[in-house]
Amino acid sequence: MTPADKRGKTNYFSFLLNQLKTSHIMSNGSSNDLAGAISGLVETVAKLGQQQIEVVNNGLKTVSDMVGPLGKTMTDMMGNMANTLNEVLQNVSSTIGGGSK
C-alpha cells in the first residue's frame, strides 16, 4: 500500500515510522536507531506545537479577563466626566443668570 493510499486512513508520519521500523535496509540495528531518532523528532515537534497553542490560549484568556473590568472602568470614567461637565455648565449658567439680575 502506498503512502497516498494510506493518507486517508492513518497519519503519514505513522506510516513512515512503521516503514522505518520494518525496513531491513541498514545493518547492525541502525534502522531501529534511525526510527527512534525520527520518532523523537516528531514527538518534540508535536510538543512544541502544543505549547504554542497553550501560550496563545492563555494570552486570549488573559485579554478576555481584562476586557470586562476595563470596559466597566471606562464606562464609569465617562459617566463621571459627563457629570463633572454638567455641574460646571450649571455653575456657569447660574453665575451668568445670577449676575444679570
Backbone atoms as SQL, in Angstrom:
CREATE TABLE atoms (id INTEGER PRIMARY KEY, chain TEXT, resi INTEGER, resn TEXT, atom TEXT, x REAL, y REAL, z REAL);
INSERT INTO atoms VALUES
  (1, 'A', 1, 'MET', 'N', 0.850, -1.172, 0.000),
  (2, 'A', 1, 'MET', 'CA', 0.000, 0.000, 0.000),
  (3, 'A', 1, 'MET', 'C', 0.901, 1.242, 0.000),
  (4, 'A', 2, 'THR', 'N', 0.605, 2.194, -0.827),
  (5, 'A', 2, 'THR', 'CA', 1.431, 3.391, -0.953),
  (6, 'A', 2, 'THR', 'C', 1.041, 4.413, 0.102),
  (7, 'A', 3, 'PRO', 'N', 1.901, 5.385, 0.352),
  (8, 'A', 3, 'PRO', 'CA', 1.541, 6.438, 1.311),
  (9, 'A', 3, 'PRO', 'C', 0.290, 7.195, 0.886),
  (10, 'A', 4, 'ALA', 'N', 0.097, 7.374, -0.416),
  (11, 'A', 4, 'ALA', 'CA', -1.092, 8.091, -0.879),
  (12, 'A', 4, 'ALA', 'C', -2.356, 7.306, -0.550),
  (13, 'A', 5, 'ASP', 'N', -2.285, 5.966, -0.617),
  (14, 'A', 5, 'ASP', 'CA', -3.448, 5.145, -0.281),
  (15, 'A', 5, 'ASP', 'C', -3.755, 5.200, 1.213),
  (16, 'A', 6, 'LYS', 'N', -2.714, 5.292, 2.032),
  (17, 'A', 6, 'LYS', 'CA', -2.913, 5.256, 3.471),
  (18, 'A', 6, 'LYS', 'C', -3.247, 6.625, 4.068),
  (19, 'A', 7, 'ARG', 'N', -3.100, 7.696, 3.270),
  (20, 'A', 7, 'ARG', 'CA', -3.259, 9.059, 3.786),
  (21, 'A', 7, 'ARG', 'C', -4.608, 9.256, 4.466),
  (22, 'A', 8, 'GLY', 'N', -5.666, 8.729, 3.876),
  (23, 'A', 8, 'GLY', 'CA', -6.986, 8.918, 4.461),
  (24, 'A', 8, 'GLY', 'C', -7.223, 8.060, 5.687),
  (25, 'A', 9, 'LYS', 'N', -6.469, 6.978, 5.871),
  (26, 'A', 9, 'LYS', 'CA', -6.712, 6.050, 6.963),
  (27, 'A', 9, 'LYS', 'C', -5.820, 6.290, 8.170),
  (28, 'A', 10, 'THR', 'N', -4.569, 6.602, 7.955),
  (29, 'A', 10, 'THR', 'CA', -3.642, 6.796, 9.073),
  (30, 'A', 10, 'THR', 'C', -2.806, 8.031, 8.840),
  (31, 'A', 11, 'ASN', 'N', -2.121, 8.407, 9.865),
  (32, 'A', 11, 'ASN', 'CA', -1.228, 9.557, 9.802),
  (33, 'A', 11, 'ASN', 'C', -0.011, 9.196, 8.946),
  (34, 'A', 12, 'TYR', 'N', 0.409, 10.115, 8.100),
  (35, 'A', 12, 'TYR', 'CA', 1.526, 9.862, 7.196),
  (36, 'A', 12, 'TYR', 'C', 2.814, 9.576, 7.969),
  (37, 'A', 13, 'PHE', 'N', 3.009, 10.295, 9.089),
  (38, 'A', 13, 'PHE', 'CA', 4.211, 10.072, 9.881),
  (39, 'A', 13, 'PHE', 'C', 4.211, 8.681, 10.498),
  (40, 'A', 14, 'SER', 'N', 3.050, 8.213, 10.927),
  (41, 'A', 14, 'SER', 'CA', 2.968, 6.859, 11.473),
  (42, 'A', 14, 'SER', 'C', 3.336, 5.841, 10.414),
  (43, 'A', 15, 'PHE', 'N', 2.903, 6.076, 9.199),
  (44, 'A', 15, 'PHE', 'CA', 3.241, 5.185, 8.094),
  (45, 'A', 15, 'PHE', 'C', 4.750, 5.144, 7.878),
  (46, 'A', 16, 'LEU', 'N', 5.376, 6.339, 7.868),
  (47, 'A', 16, 'LEU', 'CA', 6.826, 6.389, 7.670),
  (48, 'A', 16, 'LEU', 'C', 7.570, 5.694, 8.797),
  (49, 'A', 17, 'LEU', 'N', 7.137, 5.920, 10.033),
  (50, 'A', 17, 'LEU', 'CA', 7.798, 5.271, 11.160),
  (51, 'A', 17, 'LEU', 'C', 7.653, 3.758, 11.077),
  (52, 'A', 18, 'ASN', 'N', 6.481, 3.292, 10.688),
  (53, 'A', 18, 'ASN', 'CA', 6.266, 1.857, 10.543),
  (54, 'A', 18, 'ASN', 'C', 7.178, 1.278, 9.466),
  (55, 'A', 19, 'GLN', 'N', 7.321, 2.008, 8.368),
  (56, 'A', 19, 'GLN', 'CA', 8.202, 1.547, 7.293),
  (57, 'A', 19, 'GLN', 'C', 9.652, 1.491, 7.769),
  (58, 'A', 20, 'LEU', 'N', 10.070, 2.498, 8.547),
  (59, 'A', 20, 'LEU', 'CA', 11.437, 2.516, 9.048),
  (60, 'A', 20, 'LEU', 'C', 11.686, 1.377, 10.034),
  (61, 'A', 21, 'LYS', 'N', 10.700, 1.084, 10.864),
  (62, 'A', 21, 'LYS', 'CA', 10.857, 0.023, 11.856),
  (63, 'A', 21, 'LYS', 'C', 10.934, -1.347, 11.196),
  (64, 'A', 22, 'THR', 'N', 10.182, -1.549, 10.120),
  (65, 'A', 22, 'THR', 'CA', 10.147, -2.865, 9.478),
  (66, 'A', 22, 'THR', 'C', 11.172, -2.996, 8.362),
  (67, 'A', 23, 'SER', 'N', 11.879, -1.923, 8.066),
  (68, 'A', 23, 'SER', 'CA', 12.856, -1.951, 6.994),
  (69, 'A', 23, 'SER', 'C', 14.128, -2.654, 7.449),
  (70, 'A', 24, 'HIS', 'N', 14.709, -3.442, 6.551),
  (71, 'A', 24, 'HIS', 'CA', 15.959, -4.133, 6.858),
  (72, 'A', 24, 'HIS', 'C', 17.059, -3.687, 5.901),
  (73, 'A', 25, 'ILE', 'N', 16.982, -2.426, 5.486),
  (74, 'A', 25, 'ILE', 'CA', 17.954, -1.913, 4.535),
  (75, 'A', 25, 'ILE', 'C', 19.303, -1.749, 5.210),
  (76, 'A', 26, 'MET', 'N', 19.314, -1.216, 6.429),
  (77, 'A', 26, 'MET', 'CA', 20.567, -0.972, 7.123),
  (78, 'A', 26, 'MET', 'C', 20.874, -2.146, 8.039),
  (79, 'A', 27, 'SER', 'N', 22.135, -2.344, 8.296),
  (80, 'A', 27, 'SER', 'CA', 22.540, -3.460, 9.147),
  (81, 'A', 27, 'SER', 'C', 22.901, -2.962, 10.535),
  (82, 'A', 28, 'ASN', 'N', 23.181, -3.903, 11.441),
  (83, 'A', 28, 'ASN', 'CA', 23.614, -3.636, 12.817),
  (84, 'A', 28, 'ASN', 'C', 22.591, -2.838, 13.617),
  (85, 'A', 29, 'GLY', 'N', 21.312, -2.940, 13.299),
  (86, 'A', 29, 'GLY', 'CA', 20.269, -2.282, 14.076),
  (87, 'A', 29, 'GLY', 'C', 20.218, -0.787, 13.905),
  (88, 'A', 30, 'SER', 'N', 20.925, -0.228, 12.938),
  (89, 'A', 30, 'SER', 'CA', 20.914, 1.237, 12.766),
  (90, 'A', 30, 'SER', 'C', 19.561, 1.721, 12.271),
  (91, 'A', 31, 'SER', 'N', 18.766, 0.849, 11.643),
  (92, 'A', 31, 'SER', 'CA', 17.431, 1.282, 11.215),
  (93, 'A', 31, 'SER', 'C', 16.551, 1.538, 12.423),
  (94, 'A', 32, 'ASN', 'N', 16.727, 0.745, 13.493),
  (95, 'A', 32, 'ASN', 'CA', 15.976, 0.990, 14.721),
  (96, 'A', 32, 'ASN', 'C', 16.405, 2.310, 15.360),
  (97, 'A', 33, 'ASP', 'N', 17.707, 2.615, 15.303),
  (98, 'A', 33, 'ASP', 'CA', 18.196, 3.886, 15.833),
  (99, 'A', 33, 'ASP', 'C', 17.615, 5.055, 15.054),
  (100, 'A', 34, 'LEU', 'N', 17.563, 4.924, 13.737),
  (101, 'A', 34, 'LEU', 'CA', 17.007, 5.983, 12.896),
  (102, 'A', 34, 'LEU', 'C', 15.524, 6.164, 13.169),
  (103, 'A', 35, 'ALA', 'N', 14.812, 5.052, 13.293),
  (104, 'A', 35, 'ALA', 'CA', 13.380, 5.135, 13.599),
  (105, 'A', 35, 'ALA', 'C', 13.147, 5.798, 14.946),
  (106, 'A', 36, 'GLY', 'N', 13.983, 5.459, 15.919),
  (107, 'A', 36, 'GLY', 'CA', 13.865, 6.088, 17.236),
  (108, 'A', 36, 'GLY', 'C', 14.166, 7.574, 17.186),
  (109, 'A', 37, 'ALA', 'N', 15.162, 7.957, 16.404),
  (110, 'A', 37, 'ALA', 'CA', 15.512, 9.377, 16.274),
  (111, 'A', 37, 'ALA', 'C', 14.379, 10.147, 15.599),
  (112, 'A', 38, 'ILE', 'N', 13.816, 9.572, 14.542),
  (113, 'A', 38, 'ILE', 'CA', 12.714, 10.242, 13.850),
  (114, 'A', 38, 'ILE', 'C', 11.489, 10.314, 14.756),
  (115, 'A', 39, 'SER', 'N', 11.235, 9.239, 15.481),
  (116, 'A', 39, 'SER', 'CA', 10.106, 9.237, 16.416),
  (117, 'A', 39, 'SER', 'C', 10.285, 10.320, 17.479),
  (118, 'A', 40, 'GLY', 'N', 11.490, 10.457, 18.008),
  (119, 'A', 40, 'GLY', 'CA', 11.763, 11.511, 18.992),
  (120, 'A', 40, 'GLY', 'C', 11.609, 12.897, 18.410),
  (121, 'A', 41, 'LEU', 'N', 12.036, 13.066, 17.160),
  (122, 'A', 41, 'LEU', 'CA', 11.898, 14.366, 16.493),
  (123, 'A', 41, 'LEU', 'C', 10.435, 14.727, 16.285),
  (124, 'A', 42, 'VAL', 'N', 9.645, 13.760, 15.814),
  (125, 'A', 42, 'VAL', 'CA', 8.215, 14.010, 15.599),
  (126, 'A', 42, 'VAL', 'C', 7.537, 14.339, 16.922),
  (127, 'A', 43, 'GLU', 'N', 7.899, 13.623, 17.986),
  (128, 'A', 43, 'GLU', 'CA', 7.319, 13.877, 19.304),
  (129, 'A', 43, 'GLU', 'C', 7.681, 15.278, 19.802),
  (130, 'A', 44, 'THR', 'N', 8.924, 15.689, 19.592),
  (131, 'A', 44, 'THR', 'CA', 9.363, 17.018, 20.012),
  (132, 'A', 44, 'THR', 'C', 8.622, 18.115, 19.257),
  (133, 'A', 45, 'VAL', 'N', 8.469, 17.940, 17.951),
  (134, 'A', 45, 'VAL', 'CA', 7.743, 18.930, 17.149),
  (135, 'A', 45, 'VAL', 'C', 6.288, 19.017, 17.614),
  (136, 'A', 46, 'ALA', 'N', 5.678, 17.884, 17.920),
  (137, 'A', 46, 'ALA', 'CA', 4.296, 17.880, 18.399),
  (138, 'A', 46, 'ALA', 'C', 4.176, 18.609, 19.733),
  (139, 'A', 47, 'LYS', 'N', 5.152, 18.388, 20.635),
  (140, 'A', 47, 'LYS', 'CA', 5.122, 19.080, 21.929),
  (141, 'A', 47, 'LYS', 'C', 5.287, 20.585, 21.759),
  (142, 'A', 48, 'LEU', 'N', 6.178, 20.990, 20.855),
  (143, 'A', 48, 'LEU', 'CA', 6.365, 22.429, 20.609),
  (144, 'A', 48, 'LEU', 'C', 5.087, 23.062, 20.072),
  (145, 'A', 49, 'GLY', 'N', 4.433, 22.375, 19.157),
  (146, 'A', 49, 'GLY', 'CA', 3.165, 22.886, 18.625),
  (147, 'A', 49, 'GLY', 'C', 2.120, 23.013, 19.708),
  (148, 'A', 50, 'GLN', 'N', 2.031, 22.018, 20.580),
  (149, 'A', 50, 'GLN', 'CA', 1.063, 22.062, 21.678),
  (150, 'A', 50, 'GLN', 'C', 1.360, 23.221, 22.626),
  (151, 'A', 51, 'GLN', 'N', 2.633, 23.455, 22.916),
  (152, 'A', 51, 'GLN', 'CA', 2.999, 24.559, 23.802),
  (153, 'A', 51, 'GLN', 'C', 2.646, 25.904, 23.191),
  (154, 'A', 52, 'GLN', 'N', 2.832, 26.052, 21.887),
  (155, 'A', 52, 'GLN', 'CA', 2.467, 27.308, 21.229),
  (156, 'A', 52, 'GLN', 'C', 0.960, 27.536, 21.313),
  (157, 'A', 53, 'ILE', 'N', 0.188, 26.480, 21.133),
  (158, 'A', 53, 'ILE', 'CA', -1.267, 26.605, 21.233),
  (159, 'A', 53, 'ILE', 'C', -1.665, 27.013, 22.648),
  (160, 'A', 54, 'GLU', 'N', -1.015, 26.434, 23.657),
  (161, 'A', 54, 'GLU', 'CA', -1.316, 26.783, 25.040),
  (162, 'A', 54, 'GLU', 'C', -0.967, 28.234, 25.341),
  (163, 'A', 55, 'VAL', 'N', 0.151, 28.724, 24.811),
  (164, 'A', 55, 'VAL', 'CA', 0.538, 30.124, 25.020),
  (165, 'A', 55, 'VAL', 'C', -0.507, 31.065, 24.422),
  (166, 'A', 56, 'VAL', 'N', -0.961, 30.764, 23.202),
  (167, 'A', 56, 'VAL', 'CA', -1.969, 31.603, 22.550),
  (168, 'A', 56, 'VAL', 'C', -3.283, 31.559, 23.338),
  (169, 'A', 57, 'ASN', 'N', -3.684, 30.367, 23.774),
  (170, 'A', 57, 'ASN', 'CA', -4.927, 30.247, 24.551),
  (171, 'A', 57, 'ASN', 'C', -4.849, 31.020, 25.860),
  (172, 'A', 58, 'ASN', 'N', -3.711, 30.931, 26.550),
  (173, 'A', 58, 'ASN', 'CA', -3.549, 31.677, 27.796),
  (174, 'A', 58, 'ASN', 'C', -3.572, 33.184, 27.555),
  (175, 'A', 59, 'GLY', 'N', -2.961, 33.625, 26.461),
  (176, 'A', 59, 'GLY', 'CA', -2.990, 35.051, 26.124),
  (177, 'A', 59, 'GLY', 'C', -4.397, 35.537, 25.841),
  (178, 'A', 60, 'LEU', 'N', -5.161, 34.751, 25.083),
  (179, 'A', 60, 'LEU', 'CA', -6.547, 35.128, 24.789),
  (180, 'A', 60, 'LEU', 'C', -7.398, 35.155, 26.052),
  (181, 'A', 61, 'LYS', 'N', -7.166, 34.198, 26.956),
  (182, 'A', 61, 'LYS', 'CA', -7.925, 34.170, 28.210),
  (183, 'A', 61, 'LYS', 'C', -7.599, 35.402, 29.047),
  (184, 'A', 62, 'THR', 'N', -6.332, 35.774, 29.100),
  (185, 'A', 62, 'THR', 'CA', -5.933, 36.953, 29.868),
  (186, 'A', 62, 'THR', 'C', -6.572, 38.214, 29.308),
  (187, 'A', 63, 'VAL', 'N', -6.560, 38.340, 27.984),
  (188, 'A', 63, 'VAL', 'CA', -7.173, 39.519, 27.358),
  (189, 'A', 63, 'VAL', 'C', -8.665, 39.558, 27.632),
  (190, 'A', 64, 'SER', 'N', -9.335, 38.408, 27.505),
  (191, 'A', 64, 'SER', 'CA', -10.779, 38.394, 27.741),
  (192, 'A', 64, 'SER', 'C', -11.107, 38.666, 29.201),
  (193, 'A', 65, 'ASP', 'N', -10.241, 38.227, 30.130),
  (194, 'A', 65, 'ASP', 'CA', -10.454, 38.531, 31.547),
  (195, 'A', 65, 'ASP', 'C', -10.271, 40.013, 31.847),
  (196, 'A', 66, 'MET', 'N', -9.456, 40.702, 31.052),
  (197, 'A', 66, 'MET', 'CA', -9.210, 42.126, 31.274),
  (198, 'A', 66, 'MET', 'C', -10.285, 43.013, 30.651),
  (199, 'A', 67, 'VAL', 'N', -10.943, 42.540, 29.605),
  (200, 'A', 67, 'VAL', 'CA', -11.888, 43.384, 28.871),
  (201, 'A', 67, 'VAL', 'C', -13.046, 43.828, 29.749),
  (202, 'A', 68, 'GLY', 'N', -13.612, 42.922, 30.541),
  (203, 'A', 68, 'GLY', 'CA', -14.760, 43.267, 31.386),
  (204, 'A', 68, 'GLY', 'C', -14.460, 44.387, 32.365),
  (205, 'A', 69, 'PRO', 'N', -13.449, 44.231, 33.227),
  (206, 'A', 69, 'PRO', 'CA', -13.142, 45.301, 34.177),
  (207, 'A', 69, 'PRO', 'C', -12.725, 46.613, 33.503),
  (208, 'A', 70, 'LEU', 'N', -11.962, 46.526, 32.409),
  (209, 'A', 70, 'LEU', 'CA', -11.559, 47.754, 31.716),
  (210, 'A', 70, 'LEU', 'C', -12.765, 48.462, 31.109),
  (211, 'A', 71, 'GLY', 'N', -13.700, 47.689, 30.554),
  (212, 'A', 71, 'GLY', 'CA', -14.914, 48.286, 29.990),
  (213, 'A', 71, 'GLY', 'C', -15.730, 48.992, 31.059),
  (214, 'A', 72, 'LYS', 'N', -15.863, 48.360, 32.230),
  (215, 'A', 72, 'LYS', 'CA', -16.621, 48.982, 33.326),
  (216, 'A', 72, 'LYS', 'C', -15.919, 50.246, 33.808),
  (217, 'A', 73, 'THR', 'N', -14.596, 50.191, 33.932),
  (218, 'A', 73, 'THR', 'CA', -13.843, 51.367, 34.374),
  (219, 'A', 73, 'THR', 'C', -14.009, 52.520, 33.387),
  (220, 'A', 74, 'MET', 'N', -13.919, 52.217, 32.089),
  (221, 'A', 74, 'MET', 'CA', -14.075, 53.273, 31.076),
  (222, 'A', 74, 'MET', 'C', -15.488, 53.864, 31.122),
  (223, 'A', 75, 'THR', 'N', -16.496, 53.012, 31.290),
  (224, 'A', 75, 'THR', 'CA', -17.874, 53.499, 31.372),
  (225, 'A', 75, 'THR', 'C', -18.056, 54.398, 32.585),
  (226, 'A', 76, 'ASP', 'N', -17.531, 53.964, 33.729),
  (227, 'A', 76, 'ASP', 'CA', -17.635, 54.781, 34.941),
  (228, 'A', 76, 'ASP', 'C', -16.910, 56.113, 34.773),
  (229, 'A', 77, 'MET', 'N', -15.734, 56.082, 34.153),
  (230, 'A', 77, 'MET', 'CA', -14.962, 57.303, 33.953),
  (231, 'A', 77, 'MET', 'C', -15.702, 58.276, 33.036),
  (232, 'A', 78, 'MET', 'N', -16.275, 57.758, 31.961),
  (233, 'A', 78, 'MET', 'CA', -17.028, 58.633, 31.046),
  (234, 'A', 78, 'MET', 'C', -18.250, 59.226, 31.740),
  (235, 'A', 79, 'GLY', 'N', -18.919, 58.428, 32.575),
  (236, 'A', 79, 'GLY', 'CA', -20.064, 58.938, 33.336),
  (237, 'A', 79, 'GLY', 'C', -19.648, 60.033, 34.299),
  (238, 'A', 80, 'ASN', 'N', -18.519, 59.834, 34.984),
  (239, 'A', 80, 'ASN', 'CA', -18.025, 60.856, 35.916),
  (240, 'A', 80, 'ASN', 'C', -17.643, 62.141, 35.183),
  (241, 'A', 81, 'MET', 'N', -17.023, 61.984, 34.011),
  (242, 'A', 81, 'MET', 'CA', -16.656, 63.183, 33.233),
  (243, 'A', 81, 'MET', 'C', -17.907, 63.934, 32.771),
  (244, 'A', 82, 'ALA', 'N', -18.917, 63.202, 32.359),
  (245, 'A', 82, 'ALA', 'CA', -20.161, 63.848, 31.926),
  (246, 'A', 82, 'ALA', 'C', -20.823, 64.571, 33.095),
  (247, 'A', 83, 'ASN', 'N', -20.845, 63.958, 34.275),
  (248, 'A', 83, 'ASN', 'CA', -21.428, 64.607, 35.455),
  (249, 'A', 83, 'ASN', 'C', -20.642, 65.862, 35.833),
  (250, 'A', 84, 'THR', 'N', -19.329, 65.783, 35.768),
  (251, 'A', 84, 'THR', 'CA', -18.498, 66.945, 36.096),
  (252, 'A', 84, 'THR', 'C', -18.746, 68.083, 35.114),
  (253, 'A', 85, 'LEU', 'N', -18.788, 67.763, 33.828),
  (254, 'A', 85, 'LEU', 'CA', -19.055, 68.790, 32.814),
  (255, 'A', 85, 'LEU', 'C', -20.436, 69.403, 33.017),
  (256, 'A', 86, 'ASN', 'N', -21.416, 68.581, 33.366),
  (257, 'A', 86, 'ASN', 'CA', -22.771, 69.080, 33.610),
  (258, 'A', 86, 'ASN', 'C', -22.784, 70.031, 34.801),
  (259, 'A', 87, 'GLU', 'N', -22.071, 69.689, 35.882),
  (260, 'A', 87, 'GLU', 'CA', -22.008, 70.570, 37.044),
  (261, 'A', 87, 'GLU', 'C', -21.321, 71.891, 36.708),
  (262, 'A', 88, 'VAL', 'N', -20.250, 71.821, 35.914),
  (263, 'A', 88, 'VAL', 'CA', -19.552, 73.046, 35.515),
  (264, 'A', 88, 'VAL', 'C', -20.496, 73.937, 34.709),
  (265, 'A', 89, 'LEU', 'N', -21.204, 73.354, 33.760),
  (266, 'A', 89, 'LEU', 'CA', -22.140, 74.145, 32.945),
  (267, 'A', 89, 'LEU', 'C', -23.264, 74.722, 33.794),
  (268, 'A', 90, 'GLN', 'N', -23.761, 73.972, 34.785),
  (269, 'A', 90, 'GLN', 'CA', -24.809, 74.500, 35.667),
  (270, 'A', 90, 'GLN', 'C', -24.277, 75.668, 36.501),
  (271, 'A', 91, 'ASN', 'N', -23.039, 75.548, 36.983),
  (272, 'A', 91, 'ASN', 'CA', -22.446, 76.640, 37.760),
  (273, 'A', 91, 'ASN', 'C', -22.239, 77.879, 36.894),
  (274, 'A', 92, 'VAL', 'N', -21.797, 77.671, 35.644),
  (275, 'A', 92, 'VAL', 'CA', -21.617, 78.811, 34.738),
  (276, 'A', 92, 'VAL', 'C', -22.966, 79.452, 34.453),
  (277, 'A', 93, 'SER', 'N', -23.994, 78.624, 34.209),
  (278, 'A', 93, 'SER', 'CA', -25.326, 79.156, 33.908),
  (279, 'A', 93, 'SER', 'C', -25.877, 79.928, 35.097),
  (280, 'A', 94, 'SER', 'N', -25.709, 79.365, 36.305),
  (281, 'A', 94, 'SER', 'CA', -26.251, 80.054, 37.483),
  (282, 'A', 94, 'SER', 'C', -25.481, 81.348, 37.757),
  (283, 'A', 95, 'THR', 'N', -24.182, 81.345, 37.466),
  (284, 'A', 95, 'THR', 'CA', -23.393, 82.559, 37.668),
  (285, 'A', 95, 'THR', 'C', -23.820, 83.634, 36.681),
  (286, 'A', 96, 'ILE', 'N', -24.004, 83.237, 35.409),
  (287, 'A', 96, 'ILE', 'CA', -24.420, 84.187, 34.386),
  (288, 'A', 96, 'ILE', 'C', -25.848, 84.643, 34.680),
  (289, 'A', 97, 'GLY', 'N', -26.717, 83.736, 35.039),
  (290, 'A', 97, 'GLY', 'CA', -28.128, 84.075, 35.343),
  (291, 'A', 97, 'GLY', 'C', -28.245, 84.917, 36.591),
  (292, 'A', 98, 'GLY', 'N', -27.433, 84.636, 37.616),
  (293, 'A', 98, 'GLY', 'CA', -27.483, 85.402, 38.873),
  (294, 'A', 98, 'GLY', 'C', -26.877, 86.778, 38.715),
  (295, 'A', 99, 'GLY', 'N', -25.918, 86.955, 37.831),
  (296, 'A', 99, 'GLY', 'CA', -25.249, 88.226, 37.651),
  (297, 'A', 99, 'GLY', 'C', -26.063, 89.196, 36.820),
  (298, 'A', 100, 'SER', 'N', -27.036, 88.721, 36.021),
  (299, 'A', 100, 'SER', 'CA', -27.800, 89.603, 35.169),
  (300, 'A', 100, 'SER', 'C', -29.024, 90.182, 35.872),
  (301, 'A', 101, 'LYS', 'N', -29.311, 89.727, 37.077),
  (302, 'A', 101, 'LYS', 'CA', -30.485, 90.225, 37.790),
  (303, 'A', 101, 'LYS', 'C', -30.263, 91.561, 38.395);
